Amino acid sequence: MKALALLLVLAACSEGKKPEPKREPERQRRVIEPPTKGVRTLPPYAIRGDGVGPYKLGATVTQLLEQLPSGPRITQFALPGVIQRDILRAEEDQTGFAILIGTEPQGKATFVSVVRPEIARTESGVHVGSTREQLEQGLGPPLQDPFRAIDNRVVIPSKLENARAVFDLDDRIVALVIEAEPERAKESKDAGELRDAAEIEKAIGMLKVQGLVFAAALRNPADGKDEIVAIAHNKDATRRVWSLLTFRPHEGKYQRVDSQDVYELTAANARWIGADLDDLELYLELTSRADSIEVGGLLTTRVAGKIRDIVVISPKTVSRKRSKPIPHESVDAGT
């Protein structure tokens, strides 16, 4: 009987529903999103004629922002009569931003500046911190162009003509700028009287110009003659003025024929870019035309003596005056 009862119980259990196996809860599928940006190069970047690393001349603001490692840092750099540009700052370290990109308002990149060592270098190894000798070894001697004159603290290397190397008192590069230069028409003529270089150097050495920054020979393409141009910097408590003076040969002497103010900075507008007037400096460059002289160059701001910003300023055109020499202002040109 016991055996029969056990069989009946087993049969009843076999006819019942089998317990369902436990299922693991459904897991959320892992989706790997594609990267929003391309693979980004890392410093040290290559300094070339088309830009610095991923920051290219001619790139749009949108393209440049895609290259920045973090959020956009765009500021408007505006000084009346001097500069009107948007500035993008990139590659920040404990001392500040190492690279600045200048764009026309809502336009494209027109220059890229490097102000920190080791962030970028040329293929030949020239970088911020290099000496003049190293610059010449890597990028050739300074460009010799009779139709251009430039501040002695700036060098245009002959192998990279759209670069500007700015030097400090220790003769080391403190900033490198790559700028998009417009095509310059050749206006030179073979005709005309070319002065001896030693004679011009002697005349320059005898100039008496208040606040003289630099003086150099500049060839007039209209007649092929060399004249002397000088940049003077004069200041008072609230403003700084840079002037262009022109000397031409006349009866065996170089006589001043023109003097025009080209750039002015004031304490008030210096504050617009977060700087003190004493911390601003201009490095001017002159290009000779048949009927004018084009003036441009660089502006720097400094913090604790070190360059914070370096930007390309807006060029100005100074018409050549056909006036007579100014009396009692002449320099013996020798014979």
C-alpha positions in Angstrom: 0.0 0.0 0.0 2.8 2.4 0.9 4.5 1.7 -2.4 1.2 2.3 -4.3 0.7 5.6 -2.5 4.2 6.8 -3.4 3.6 5.9 -7.0 0.3 7.9 -7.0 2.1 11.0 -5.5 4.9 10.8 -8.1 2.3 10.5 -10.9 0.4 13.5 -9.7 3.6 15.6 -9.6 4.6 14.5 -13.1 1.2 15.7 -14.5 1.7 19.2 -12.9 3.5 22.2 -14.5 7.2 22.3 -14.5 8.8 25.3 -12.8 10.1 27.9 -15.3 13.9 28.5 -15.2 15.0 31.8 -13.8 16.1 34.3 -16.5 18.7 37.0 -16.0 17.4 40.6 -16.3 17.9 42.1 -19.7 21.1 44.2 -19.8 21.2 47.5 -21.7 23.2 47.2 -24.8 26.5 49.2 -24.8 26.7 51.7 -27.7 30.1 53.3 -28.4 29.6 56.7 -29.9 32.0 57.8 -32.7 34.4 60.6 -31.7 33.1 64.0 -32.3 36.5 65.3 -33.4 39.4 63.9 -35.3 42.5 62.7 -33.6 44.3 65.7 -32.3 48.0 66.2 -32.6 50.0 67.1 -29.5 52.8 69.6 -28.9 55.5 70.3 -30.0 53.7 71.5 -33.1 55.3 72.2 -36.5 55.8 75.8 -37.4 55.3 76.1 -41.2 54.4 78.8 -43.7 50.7 77.8 -43.5 50.4 78.0 -39.7 51.3 76.3 -36.5 50.3 72.7 -36.0 46.5 72.3 -36.3 46.0 76.1 -36.4 46.1 77.1 -40.1 46.1 80.4 -41.9 42.9 80.9 -43.8 40.9 78.6 -41.5 37.4 79.7 -40.4 36.6 80.4 -36.8 34.5 77.2 -36.7 37.3 75.1 -38.0 39.7 76.7 -35.5 37.3 76.1 -32.6 37.2 72.4 -33.5 40.9 72.2 -32.9 40.8 73.7 -29.4 41.2 71.1 -26.6 38.5 72.8 -24.5 35.9 75.5 -24.7 36.3 78.6 -26.9 38.3 81.4 -25.7 37.6 84.3 -28.0 38.2 87.9 -27.2 37.9 91.0 -29.3 41.1 92.9 -29.6 40.2 96.5 -30.5 42.3 99.6 -30.3 41.0 102.6 -32.4 43.3 103.2 -35.4 45.6 100.3 -34.5 43.8 97.0 -34.6 40.4 95.4 -34.9 40.5 91.6 -34.7 39.1 88.6 -32.9 41.7 86.6 -30.9 41.5 82.9 -30.1 43.8 81.8 -27.3 45.0 78.2 -27.3 47.4 75.8 -25.5 47.1 77.0 -21.9 49.8 76.2 -19.3 50.6 77.5 -15.8 52.1 80.7 -17.3 49.2 81.5 -19.7 48.3 80.7 -23.3 51.1 79.6 -25.6 49.4 80.3 -29.0 47.2 83.1 -30.3 45.2 83.0 -33.5 44.0 86.3 -35.0 41.0 86.4 -37.3 39.3 89.2 -39.1 35.9 89.9 -37.4 33.7 86.9 -38.4 36.4 85.9 -40.9 39.4 83.7 -41.4 42.7 83.3 -39.6 45.2 85.9 -40.7 48.1 85.1 -38.3 49.2 82.6 -35.7 51.6 83.6 -32.8 53.7 81.5 -30.5 54.8 83.1 -27.2 56.0 80.1 -25.1 59.0 77.9 -25.6 58.7 74.2 -26.5 55.1 74.4 -27.7 56.2 74.6 -31.4 59.2 74.6 -33.6 60.2 74.6 -37.2 61.5 71.6 -39.0 65.1 72.9 -38.4 64.4 73.3 -34.7 63.9 77.1 -34.4 61.6 77.9 -31.5 60.8 80.6 -28.9 64.1 80.8 -27.0 66.4 80.3 -29.9 69.3 82.7 -30.5 69.9 84.8 -33.6 72.6 82.4 -34.6 70.3 79.5 -34.3 67.6 81.3 -36.3 70.1 82.0 -39.2 71.3 78.4 -39.1 67.7 77.1 -39.3 65.9 79.6 -41.5 68.7 81.5 -43.3 70.0 85.0 -42.8 67.7 88.0 -42.4 65.8 89.0 -45.5 67.5 91.8 -47.5 64.8 93.8 -49.3 65.6 97.4 -50.3 61.9 98.1 -50.5 61.2 97.1 -46.8 62.5 98.4 -43.5 61.8 96.9 -40.1 62.4 97.4 -36.4 65.9 96.1 -35.4 64.2 93.9 -32.8 62.4 91.9 -35.4 63.9 89.6 -38.1 62.3 88.3 -41.3 64.1 85.0 -42.0 64.9 84.6 -45.7 63.7 81.0 -45.8 60.3 81.8 -44.3 59.3 85.3 -45.4 55.9 85.3 -43.8 57.4 84.7 -40.4 58.5 87.4 -37.9 60.9 86.6 -35.0 60.8 89.1 -32.2 64.0 89.3 -30.0 64.6 90.6 -26.5 67.6 92.3 -25.0 69.4 88.9 -24.6 69.1 88.3 -28.4 66.8 85.4 -27.9 63.4 84.9 -29.7 60.5 85.8 -27.4 57.8 85.4 -30.0 57.3 83.9 -33.4 54.5 85.1 -35.7 53.3 83.5 -39.0 51.1 85.9 -40.9 49.2 85.7 -44.2 50.9 88.3 -46.4 49.2 89.6 -49.5 50.9 89.3 -52.8 53.0 92.4 -53.2 53.3 93.9 -56.7 56.9 94.5 -57.8 57.2 98.2 -58.5 60.9 98.6 -58.7 62.7 100.3 -61.6 66.4 99.9 -62.6 66.7 103.6 -63.4 67.8 106.0 -60.7 70.7 106.9 -58.5 71.6 104.3 -55.8 73.5 105.6 -52.8 76.5 103.8 -51.3 75.6 101.7 -48.3 78.4 103.1 -46.2 77.3 106.6 -47.0 73.7 105.9 -45.9 75.0 104.3 -42.7 77.0 107.4 -42.0 73.9 109.6 -42.6 71.8 107.5 -40.4 74.3 107.7 -37.6 74.1 111.5 -37.8 70.3 111.7 -37.5 69.0 113.8 -34.6 65.5 112.5 -34.0 63.8 112.7 -30.7 62.6 109.3 -29.5 64.3 107.5 -32.4 63.4 103.8 -32.5 65.1 102.8 -35.7 66.2 104.3 -39.1 67.0 102.6 -42.3 67.3 103.1 -46.1 64.2 102.6 -48.1 64.2 102.5 -51.9 61.6 104.5 -53.8 60.4 102.3 -56.6 59.3 105.4 -58.6 62.8 106.6 -59.2 65.1 103.9 -57.8 66.6 106.3 -55.3 67.3 105.4 -51.6 65.8 107.6 -49.0 66.1 107.4 -45.2 63.0 106.6 -43.1 62.9 106.8 -39.3 60.4 105.8 -36.7 60.2 107.9 -33.6 58.3 107.1 -30.4 57.4 109.9 -28.1 55.2 109.7 -25.0 53.7 111.5 -22.0 51.7 110.3 -19.0 48.6 109.4 -21.0 49.6 108.6 -24.5 52.2 107.1 -26.8 52.7 108.3 -30.4 54.8 106.6 -33.2 55.8 108.9 -36.1 57.3 108.3 -39.6 60.0 110.7 -40.8 61.4 110.7 -44.3 64.7 112.1 -45.4 65.7 112.5 -49.1 69.0 113.4 -50.7 69.2 117.0 -51.7 72.4 118.9 -52.7 74.7 116.4 -51.0 72.7 116.1 -47.9 69.7 114.1 -46.6 67.0 116.6 -45.7 63.8 115.9 -43.9 60.8 116.3 -46.2 58.0 114.8 -44.2 56.9 113.8 -40.7 53.6 112.1 -39.9 52.1 110.4 -36.9 51.0 106.9 -37.8 49.9 105.2 -34.5 48.7 106.5 -31.2 47.9 104.6 -28.0 46.3 106.1 -24.9 45.8 104.9 -21.3 42.1 104.8 -21.8 42.0 102.5 -24.8 44.8 100.3 -23.4 42.3 99.4 -20.7 39.9 98.1 -23.3 42.3 95.1 -23.9 43.1 94.7 -20.2 46.5 96.3 -20.3 48.4 99.2 -18.9 49.8 101.7 -21.3 53.4 101.0 -20.2 52.9 97.4 -21.0 52.2 98.0 -24.7 54.8 98.1 -27.5 54.8 98.5 -31.3 57.3 96.9 -33.7 56.8 98.6 -37.0 57.6 97.5 -40.5 57.6 99.8 -43.6 57.0 98.8 -47.2 57.8 101.2 -50.1 55.4 102.0 -52.8 55.7 104.4 -55.8 53.5 107.1 -54.2 53.3 106.0 -50.6 54.8 104.0 -47.7 52.8 101.2 -46.1 53.2 101.0 -42.3 52.3 97.9 -40.3 53.8 95.6 -37.8 53.2 94.0 -34.4 51.7 95.0 -31.1 52.7 93.3 -27.8 51.2 93.3 -24.4 53.3 92.2 -21.4 52.7 90.9 -17.9 55.5 91.0 -15.4 57.9 91.7 -18.3 56.9 88.7 -20.4 54.9 88.8 -23.6 51.3 87.9 -23.0 49.9 88.8 -26.5 51.4 89.5 -29.8 49.1 90.5 -32.7 49.5 91.9 -36.2 48.2 95.5 -36.4 46.2 97.1 -39.1 48.4 98.6 -41.9 48.3 102.3 -42.7 49.2 104.0 -45.9 51.2 107.2 -45.7 51.3 109.3 -48.9 54.6 110.5 -50.1 54.7 114.3 -50.1 56.3 116.2 -53.0 57.1 119.1 -50.8 60.4 120.9 -50.6 63.0 119.9 -47.8 62.3 121.4 -44.4 64.8 124.2 -43.7 67.5 123.7 -41.2 66.9 119.9 -40.9 69.5 118.1 -43.0 72.2 115.5 -42.6 75.4 115.5 -44.5 75.3 112.6 -47.0 79.0 112.7 -47.7 80.4 112.6 -51.2 
